Amino acid sequence: MEKSLIIVFALVIFSAIGFAYSVFLKSYVKTSFGEKWLLVWSNRLYFWQSTIFVSAAFTFLIMYLLKWIDVLNF
């Protein structure tokens, strides 16, 4: 039971970071490169790859820090 709660917690962190990053990055891309930049398939793929990578990295960092300060036990 405890491991499933940790997995759910990690998924919530991953989703929250991914959502916040994509909203911030979309507004940045629209102002810097224009509205049509995200309509190209390869640009859109690059956008979502970077979103997944950043979300995974920050989720790992947050989970590691929570484990290090003994908030999570796994």
Secondary structure in CASP SS format (residue, H / E / C, confidence):
PFRMAT SS
TARGET T0000
AUTHOR 0000-0000-0000
METHOD secondary structure of the structure
MODEL  1
M C 1.00
E H 1.00
K H 1.00
S H 1.00
L H 1.00
I H 1.00
I H 1.00
V H 1.00
F H 1.00
A H 1.00
L H 1.00
V H 1.00
I H 1.00
F H 1.00
S H 1.00
A H 1.00
I H 1.00
G H 1.00
F H 1.00
A H 1.00
Y H 1.00
S H 1.00
V H 1.00
F H 1.00
L H 1.00
K H 1.00
S H 1.00
Y H 1.00
V H 1.00
K H 1.00
T H 1.00
S H 1.00
F H 1.00
G C 1.00
E H 1.00
K H 1.00
W H 1.00
L H 1.00
L H 1.00
V C 1.00
W H 1.00
S H 1.00
N H 1.00
R H 1.00
L H 1.00
Y H 1.00
F H 1.00
W H 1.00
Q H 1.00
S H 1.00
T H 1.00
I H 1.00
F H 1.00
V H 1.00
S H 1.00
A H 1.00
A H 1.00
F H 1.00
T H 1.00
F H 1.00
L H 1.00
I H 1.00
M H 1.00
Y H 1.00
L H 1.00
L H 1.00
K H 1.00
W H 1.00
I C 1.00
D C 1.00
V C 1.00
L C 1.00
N C 1.00
F C 1.00
END
